[in-house]
Amino acid sequence: MSFGLEKAVEHDERYVIADEFMEVFYKLLEGSWQADAVVGDKATGIWTDPSKVRKVNHVGKYFRCAGPSLVDPSPQGTPSFSRPVPVRKESPSLRSTYADLKGTAALFGGWSGTDLSTFSDDEDFQFAGAPAIQSMINSWTETVPGTKDTKWTKKLVLQHLAISGAHERAIGSPTTVANILQKWVDEAQIDGFHISYATTPGTFEAIVKYLWLELRKRGVLQENYAGTSMRENYLTDGGGPKVRGWHPASRHTWRA
């Protein structure tokens, strides 16, 4: 509502808007600068060859953008990104020690505008409105292991949100966490992890100090990489940092 909307956009339309947004994003990053547009000549004072930078002039249903991209392209052009999927494993005793359900209720209220004090702990926690919040509930019912046909009560929702928010988590000693991560890799062929933090820099310091040592001791900590970009290290196909021909961004690439 902070962006001037009178009501939240319906679920399906949000994805249509997102598709067009990504099209604009790809046009700017792939189609407004040629790969060798940056000259960087200190002697002449020329930073960019203007003949290799152009507008994209996108006009769509939801967005209008002339371009070009305001910054020169990175080595990847279009960055690598992915959607995380919740895969949860934790210690119930540690969760009860660190979880603050009242604080979580306040956090959820800030996200959703919903006052959870109006719900009883065991009341079925469903929303007739607020499509963004209903999408959050739907994502749990579809992706959290062992929750098929689960009645999502206020108490259960808060327990899932209490530590790490809506994201997956592994809680315990370095050995316990390493076991969890290694099991995900061994059984689900997971290629890597996006690690978020509870405190900064404390979370990352603890990971390096404790977890990395355990993983290195087991010989499972990756320390050699295929390239310098995320795309190269994810795909390991020798194709360099740029998007591949099968990527939807590639149709917007400005080729000389």
C-alpha positions in Angstrom: 0.0 0.0 0.0 3.0 2.3 0.4 3.3 2.4 -3.4 -0.1 3.9 -3.9 -2.2 0.8 -4.5 -5.7 0.8 -3.1 -5.7 -3.0 -2.5 -3.2 -5.9 -2.8 -2.8 -7.3 -6.3 -4.3 -10.7 -6.8 -2.1 -13.8 -6.7 -2.0 -14.7 -10.4 -1.7 -11.1 -11.6 1.4 -10.7 -9.4 3.2 -13.4 -11.4 2.2 -11.7 -14.6 3.6 -8.4 -13.3 6.8 -10.3 -12.2 7.2 -11.8 -15.7 7.1 -8.4 -17.3 9.5 -7.0 -14.6 12.0 -9.7 -15.4 11.7 -9.0 -19.1 12.6 -5.3 -18.4 15.4 -6.5 -16.1 16.9 -8.8 -18.8 16.6 -6.1 -21.5 18.6 -3.6 -19.4 21.3 -6.0 -18.4 21.6 -8.0 -21.6 20.5 -5.6 -24.3 21.6 -2.0 -23.4 25.3 -2.5 -23.2 27.7 -4.5 -25.4 30.2 -6.6 -23.6 33.1 -4.4 -24.6 31.4 -1.0 -24.1 33.6 0.0 -21.2 36.9 1.5 -22.5 38.3 2.8 -19.3 41.0 4.8 -21.0 42.7 7.1 -18.5 44.8 8.8 -21.1 41.8 10.0 -23.1 39.4 10.2 -20.2 37.0 8.0 -22.0 35.1 5.5 -19.8 32.5 4.1 -22.2 32.1 3.9 -26.0 28.7 5.6 -26.5 28.1 3.7 -29.7 27.9 0.5 -27.7 25.3 1.7 -25.2 21.6 2.0 -26.3 18.1 2.5 -25.0 15.7 -0.5 -24.7 12.5 1.5 -24.9 10.3 -1.0 -23.2 6.6 -0.2 -23.2 4.4 -2.8 -21.6 1.2 -3.2 -19.6 2.8 -2.6 -16.3 6.2 -1.0 -17.0 7.6 1.7 -19.2 11.4 2.0 -19.3 13.6 3.8 -21.8 16.9 2.6 -20.4 19.8 2.1 -20.8 21.0 0.4 -17.6 22.5 3.0 -15.4 25.6 0.9 -14.6 28.0 -1.0 -16.9 27.5 -4.8 -17.0 29.1 -7.2 -14.5 31.1 -10.2 -15.7 27.9 -12.3 -15.5 25.7 -9.7 -17.2 22.5 -11.1 -15.7 23.3 -12.3 -12.2 22.5 -15.8 -11.0 19.6 -16.1 -8.7 17.3 -18.9 -7.5 14.3 -19.6 -5.3 15.1 -21.3 -2.0 12.9 -24.3 -1.0 12.3 -24.9 2.8 13.9 -28.1 4.0 13.7 -28.1 7.8 15.6 -30.0 10.5 16.2 -28.8 14.0 16.5 -29.7 17.6 13.1 -29.2 19.4 14.9 -28.5 22.7 17.0 -25.8 21.2 14.1 -24.3 19.3 12.2 -24.0 22.6 15.2 -22.4 24.2 15.7 -19.7 21.5 12.3 -19.2 20.0 10.3 -16.1 21.1 6.8 -16.8 19.9 5.5 -13.4 21.2 8.2 -11.6 19.3 7.5 -13.8 16.2 3.8 -12.8 16.4 4.8 -9.2 16.4 7.1 -9.8 13.4 4.3 -11.6 11.5 1.9 -8.8 12.3 4.3 -6.3 10.8 4.6 -8.4 7.6 0.9 -9.1 7.2 -1.0 -6.3 9.1 -2.7 -9.2 10.9 -3.2 -9.0 14.7 -2.5 -12.6 15.9 -3.9 -11.8 19.3 -7.4 -12.2 17.8 -6.6 -15.9 17.0 -6.6 -18.7 19.6 -3.5 -21.0 19.6 -5.4 -23.9 18.0 -7.6 -22.0 15.7 -7.3 -22.8 12.0 -5.1 -20.1 10.6 -6.5 -19.2 7.2 -7.0 -15.9 5.4 -9.9 -15.0 3.2 -8.1 -11.8 2.1 -4.4 -10.7 2.1 -3.3 -12.8 -0.9 0.4 -12.3 -0.1 -0.1 -13.8 3.3 -2.2 -16.7 1.9 0.7 -17.4 -0.5 3.0 -17.7 2.4 0.7 -20.2 4.1 0.3 -22.1 0.8 4.1 -22.3 0.4 4.4 -24.0 3.8 1.7 -26.5 3.0 3.4 -27.4 -0.3 7.0 -27.5 0.7 7.5 -28.2 4.4 8.2 -31.9 4.8 5.7 -33.9 6.9 2.9 -31.2 6.8 0.5 -32.6 4.2 -3.1 -32.1 5.4 -1.7 -30.2 8.4 -4.1 -27.8 10.2 -2.1 -24.6 10.2 -2.9 -23.1 13.6 -1.5 -19.8 15.0 0.8 -21.8 17.3 2.2 -24.0 14.4 2.7 -21.0 12.1 4.7 -19.2 14.8 6.8 -22.2 15.6 7.8 -22.5 12.0 8.6 -18.8 11.8 10.3 -18.4 15.2 13.8 -19.2 14.2 15.0 -18.2 10.7 11.7 -16.8 9.6 10.2 -18.5 6.6 13.5 -20.1 5.7 15.0 -23.5 6.3 17.2 -24.0 9.3 19.6 -26.4 10.9 20.1 -26.0 14.7 22.6 -27.7 17.0 26.3 -28.3 17.6 28.8 -28.1 14.7 28.5 -31.9 14.3 24.7 -31.8 14.3 24.5 -29.0 11.7 27.2 -30.6 9.6 25.2 -33.9 9.7 22.1 -32.1 8.5 23.8 -30.3 5.7 25.6 -33.4 4.5 22.4 -35.4 4.6 20.6 -32.9 2.4 23.5 -33.0 -0.1 23.8 -36.8 -0.1 20.1 -37.6 -0.3 18.7 -34.6 -2.3 21.8 -33.7 -4.4 21.7 -30.2 -3.2 24.5 -28.1 -4.9 24.9 -25.4 -2.3 23.3 -23.3 0.4 22.3 -19.7 0.8 23.2 -18.9 4.4 21.3 -16.1 6.2 22.1 -14.8 9.6 20.5 -14.3 13.0 23.1 -11.7 14.0 25.8 -10.0 12.0 28.6 -10.6 11.9 28.1 -13.1 14.8 26.4 -15.8 12.7 29.1 -15.8 10.0 31.9 -15.7 12.5 30.4 -18.8 14.2 30.1 -20.6 10.9 33.7 -20.0 10.0 35.0 -20.8 13.5 32.9 -24.0 14.1 31.0 -25.3 11.1 33.8 -24.9 8.5 36.2 -26.7 10.7 33.8 -29.7 11.0 33.1 -29.8 7.3 36.8 -29.5 6.4 37.6 -32.3 8.8 35.1 -34.5 6.9 36.6 -33.5 3.5 33.2 -32.1 2.2 34.0 -28.4 2.3 34.4 -27.2 -1.2 37.6 -25.1 -1.5 38.3 -25.3 -5.2 36.0 -23.7 -7.7 35.3 -23.9 -11.5 35.4 -20.2 -12.0 35.1 -16.8 -10.4 31.3 -16.3 -10.8 28.4 -18.0 -9.2 27.1 -19.2 -12.6 30.3 -20.9 -13.4 30.4 -22.6 -10.1 26.8 -23.7 -10.2 26.8 -25.1 -13.8 30.5 -26.3 -14.0 30.1 -26.6 -17.8 33.0 -24.5 -18.8 30.7 -22.0 -20.5 32.0 -18.9 -18.7 30.1 -16.4 -16.6 27.4 -15.3 -19.1 23.9 -16.6 -19.5 23.5 -19.7 -21.6 21.5 -19.9 -24.8 18.6 -21.7 -22.9 18.2 -18.9 -20.4 15.3 -16.5 -21.1 17.6 -13.5 -20.8 19.7 -14.7 -23.7 17.1 -13.6 -26.3 17.7 -10.0 -25.2 21.5 -10.2 -25.5 23.0 -7.5 -27.7 25.4 -9.2 -30.0 27.8 -7.2 -32.2 
